[in-house]
Amino acid sequence: MRAYERLLRYAAVWTPSNEESESTPSSACQFDLANLLVGELHALGVAAEVDEKCYVYGKIPATPGYEEVPVLGLIAHMDTVSDFCAHAPVPTLHENYDGKDLVLRAADGSERTIRVADFPHLAGMKGRTLIASDGTTVLGADDKAGVSEIMTFVEELLASGRPHGGIAIGFTPDEEIGRGADHFDVEKFGAAYAYTVDGGLEGEIEYENFNAASAVVKITGFNVHPGSAKGIMKNAGAIACEFQSLLPVDEVPEKTEGYEGFFHLISVTGDVAEAKLTYIIRDHDREKFEEKKRKITEVTERLNREWGEGTLTLTLKDSYYNMKEKIEPVIFLIDLAKEATRAAGATPAVYPIRGGTDGGAACHGPCEHATIEGMDTVVKILSMLSDLFANKFKK
């Protein structure tokens, strides 16, 4: 079975994670895909299980003579975003794509257009078979494309009889809400080194990501009749606006790129009596990241001096750090990925990640898409990577 055929099947399984839930998994529907994958792995002869937290673990033993090769891990996530996913996606194929704007038509008569002006890489996909949803939901290629590519690699590896070291497979829930690694059992997974198959287009290799934190600012105001408010009223909503105005105006997502970090105001709620600002803070550079956290703390302290101590409360929480710090000592993993990419006929492209890793293009929205040809190439890359990895460590 080719990778795209698996994507069509997996994408139709509804698996949005739920950031409002405190359970793991955050949505029970993720078990539907987990159980499906375990069944398919068993049918391929792979020992696999899904635990009570919805983590899937599979293990392929090394072939004779390769037992001393470190176990290579491959990881992907099963959940999708909840935005634009009110119902199960309806994946569709667009053969011999002409490289122009593509109109997606749903059964209810609604239409949505994927525009080349918004996604310039589409012009380079001319002649391929494009995979998209019907325009009413996300496709779910993030990261069911990665899941599909790993599963197809496993099937082809076992059918080929090629020698290899041990292979560990991990499929996780709740990645889209930042909890994918929370209950991941590294010991059970059993890999010495692992790659996440959740990049953008084929050939992209990513090992630098943001340092990340969340910040929640709660503001307590005091409401009285506006006609007699002088010297008494403390308008929480107005203080929230003042807070935002004191942050660097150019350090926002819409004005930054590459290695530039930002403060991202996600939500503002409130009125005169109470208000709340929710931010995420991002920067690739650890020193600049810490400076951004100091800045938001300083703004809080300044406004508390102005409006009275306790008016604002700040909750800062680090989310994750730049994985480059961990990769640099084992940079050979990136070199192997580049070599495998070239061997598969693609061009390696290394980019800093401005967010999480995403399987497909235009992720997290109804214009999300992938291509059959791109997915086939990723399967080849995984195959080449397995060979190169085993040969590197073979004694």
Helices and strands as residue ranges (DSSP letters): H 3-11, H 30-43, E 47-50, E 56-60, E 72-77, E 92-94, E 102-105, E 111-114, G 120-125, E 130-132, H 141-160, E 167-172, G 175-177, H 186-189, E 193-196, E 204-208, E 211-220, G 226-228, H 236-245, G 253-255, E 262-270, E 274-283, H 286-307, E 312-320, H 324-327, G 328-330, H 332-343, E 349-352, E 369-371, H 372-393
